[in-house]
Amino acid sequence: MERLIELSLQVIKLYEELDGVQKDLPTCGGCRECCNTPSVNIEVTVLEFVPLAIHLLQNDSIEKWLEILENVDEMDRCVLFDPHSERGGCLYHSFRPMVCRLFSGSYVLRKEKPEVWGCKYLKPALSSFIETLPNCSEMYSKLLAIDFFLAQERYPINIALKKALEYVYYRIFPAFKRRSA
């Protein structure tokens, strides 16, 4: 459990670093359009969801979420998306994965030039901040440095969440048989 908590703390620290860089950027205001898409369109690593998995374990709801994820397919939208939620549509906004954080204000290099990586509504406003935006590649490199094994492969968001929950759950309760992900 200590190793899992250490991983979680390192990921949270990375999220806090990213939040600090993005704190003064324009925001989308929670339009939720980027979340209202099939989960296959949002790719996430298992490591990005380790903090949420630990949180759900500590709040005795990890089994509930594993059950929910058993009946989801990749064409369903993210199971954490709630169009009625006050915080950006995510039931666990403070635990949202890096891809969700980066899409609201970062850049990618295209043909050696920085290009805003964000929704169509934010791109114009973020263009004037291009020099202060975090680089997606650098942020993912930092994630890889935390745990290469858990951060090397991206999955549709619901599959990544399920794998993270299973990873945490079966390390705490190894006597339970592993379900297929």
C-alpha positions as CSV (number, residue, x, y, z in Angstrom):
1,M,0.0,0.0,0.0
2,E,2.9,2.4,0.7
3,R,4.1,2.1,-2.9
4,L,0.6,2.9,-4.2
5,I,0.3,5.9,-1.9
6,E,3.7,7.2,-3.0
7,L,2.7,6.9,-6.6
8,S,-0.5,8.7,-5.9
9,L,1.3,11.5,-4.1
10,Q,3.7,11.9,-7.0
11,V,0.9,12.1,-9.6
12,I,-1.0,14.6,-7.4
13,K,2.2,16.7,-7.1
14,L,2.5,16.7,-10.9
15,Y,-1.2,17.7,-11.2
16,E,-0.6,20.5,-8.7
17,E,2.4,21.7,-10.7
18,L,0.2,21.8,-13.8
19,D,-2.6,23.5,-12.0
20,G,-0.1,26.2,-10.8
21,V,1.0,26.9,-14.4
22,Q,-2.5,27.0,-15.7
23,K,-4.2,29.0,-12.8
24,D,-4.3,32.3,-14.7
25,L,-5.3,30.9,-18.0
26,P,-8.7,31.5,-19.6
27,T,-11.1,28.5,-18.9
28,C,-13.9,27.0,-20.8
29,G,-16.4,27.6,-18.1
30,G,-17.4,24.0,-18.0
31,C,-19.2,23.7,-21.4
32,R,-18.6,19.9,-21.2
33,E,-18.5,19.4,-24.9
34,C,-15.1,17.7,-24.7
35,C,-16.4,15.2,-22.1
36,N,-19.6,14.4,-24.0
37,T,-17.9,12.0,-26.4
38,P,-17.3,8.3,-26.6
39,S,-14.7,7.2,-24.2
40,V,-12.6,5.8,-27.0
41,N,-11.8,9.4,-28.0
42,I,-10.2,10.2,-24.7
43,E,-6.9,8.3,-24.1
44,V,-5.5,8.0,-20.6
45,T,-2.8,6.0,-18.8
46,V,-3.4,3.8,-15.8
47,L,-1.1,6.0,-13.7
48,E,-3.3,9.0,-14.2
49,F,-6.1,7.3,-12.3
50,V,-4.1,5.9,-9.4
51,P,-4.9,8.8,-7.2
52,L,-8.7,8.4,-7.9
53,A,-8.4,4.6,-7.3
54,I,-6.8,5.2,-3.9
55,H,-9.5,7.8,-3.0
56,L,-12.3,5.4,-4.0
57,L,-10.6,2.6,-2.0
58,Q,-10.4,4.8,1.1
59,N,-14.0,5.8,0.7
60,D,-15.2,2.2,0.2
61,S,-16.6,2.8,-3.3
62,I,-14.0,1.1,-5.4
63,E,-16.1,-2.1,-5.8
64,K,-19.1,0.0,-6.8
65,W,-17.1,1.6,-9.6
66,L,-15.6,-1.7,-10.7
67,E,-19.2,-3.0,-11.1
68,I,-20.2,0.1,-13.1
69,L,-17.2,-0.4,-15.4
70,E,-18.1,-4.1,-16.0
71,N,-21.1,-3.0,-18.1
72,V,-19.5,-0.2,-20.1
73,D,-18.2,-0.3,-23.6
74,E,-15.8,2.1,-25.2
75,M,-18.5,3.9,-27.2
76,D,-20.1,5.0,-23.9
77,R,-18.9,8.4,-22.7
78,C,-16.6,8.6,-19.6
79,V,-18.4,7.1,-16.6
80,L,-17.2,10.0,-14.5
81,F,-19.0,12.5,-16.7
82,D,-22.1,14.0,-15.2
83,P,-23.7,16.8,-17.3
84,H,-25.3,18.1,-14.2
85,S,-22.1,18.4,-12.1
86,E,-21.1,21.8,-10.9
87,R,-17.3,21.2,-11.5
88,G,-16.8,20.9,-15.2
89,G,-19.0,17.8,-15.7
90,C,-16.7,15.5,-13.8
91,L,-17.8,13.7,-10.7
92,Y,-14.2,13.6,-9.5
93,H,-12.9,16.9,-11.0
94,S,-10.0,17.2,-8.6
95,F,-8.9,13.7,-9.6
96,R,-9.4,14.1,-13.4
97,P,-6.6,12.7,-15.5
98,M,-3.8,14.6,-17.1
99,V,-5.3,14.5,-20.6
100,C,-8.3,16.5,-19.3
101,R,-6.0,19.0,-17.5
102,L,-3.8,19.5,-20.6
103,F,-6.7,19.9,-23.0
104,S,-7.8,22.9,-21.1
105,G,-4.5,24.7,-21.7
106,S,-1.3,23.3,-23.2
107,Y,0.6,23.1,-26.4
108,V,2.0,20.5,-28.7
109,L,4.8,20.9,-31.3
110,R,3.7,20.5,-34.9
111,K,6.4,20.9,-37.4
112,E,8.7,22.4,-34.7
113,K,6.1,25.1,-33.9
114,P,4.0,25.3,-30.7
115,E,0.3,24.9,-31.3
116,V,-2.4,25.3,-28.7
117,W,-3.9,22.0,-27.7
118,G,-7.4,22.7,-26.5
119,C,-11.0,22.9,-27.5
120,K,-12.1,25.1,-30.3
121,Y,-13.6,27.6,-27.9
122,L,-10.4,28.0,-25.9
123,K,-7.8,28.0,-28.7
124,P,-8.2,31.7,-29.7
125,A,-8.0,32.9,-26.1
126,L,-5.0,30.6,-25.3
127,S,-3.0,31.6,-28.4
128,S,-1.9,34.8,-26.6
129,F,-0.5,32.6,-23.7
130,I,1.4,30.2,-25.9
131,E,4.8,31.1,-24.3
132,T,3.5,30.2,-20.8
133,L,1.5,27.1,-21.7
134,P,2.9,23.7,-20.6
135,N,4.2,21.4,-23.2
136,C,2.2,18.2,-23.5
137,S,5.2,16.1,-24.3
138,E,7.2,17.4,-21.3
139,M,4.2,16.8,-18.9
140,Y,3.9,13.2,-20.2
141,S,7.6,12.7,-19.8
142,K,7.2,13.7,-16.1
143,L,4.4,11.2,-15.8
144,L,6.6,8.5,-17.4
145,A,9.3,9.3,-14.9
146,I,7.0,8.5,-12.0
147,D,6.3,5.0,-13.2
148,F,7.1,3.9,-16.7
149,F,5.1,0.7,-16.5
150,L,1.8,2.4,-15.5
151,A,2.3,5.4,-17.8
152,Q,3.6,3.9,-21.0
153,E,0.3,2.8,-22.6
154,R,-2.8,4.9,-23.2
155,Y,-6.3,3.4,-23.1
156,P,-9.8,4.7,-23.7
157,I,-10.7,6.5,-20.5
158,N,-13.1,4.0,-19.1
159,I,-10.7,1.1,-19.7
160,A,-7.8,3.0,-18.1
161,L,-10.0,3.8,-15.1
162,K,-11.0,0.1,-14.7
163,K,-7.4,-1.0,-15.0
164,A,-6.3,1.5,-12.4
165,L,-9.0,0.4,-10.0
166,E,-8.1,-3.2,-10.5
167,Y,-4.4,-2.5,-10.1
168,V,-5.0,-0.8,-6.7
169,Y,-7.7,-3.2,-5.6
170,Y,-5.8,-6.4,-6.3
171,R,-2.6,-5.2,-4.7
172,I,-4.6,-4.5,-1.5
173,F,-6.8,-7.6,-1.7
174,P,-4.7,-10.2,-3.6
175,A,-6.9,-13.1,-2.6
176,F,-9.6,-12.0,-5.0
177,K,-9.4,-13.4,-8.5
178,R,-8.5,-10.9,-11.2
179,R,-11.3,-9.9,-13.6
180,S,-10.3,-9.4,-17.2
181,A,-10.0,-5.7,-18.3
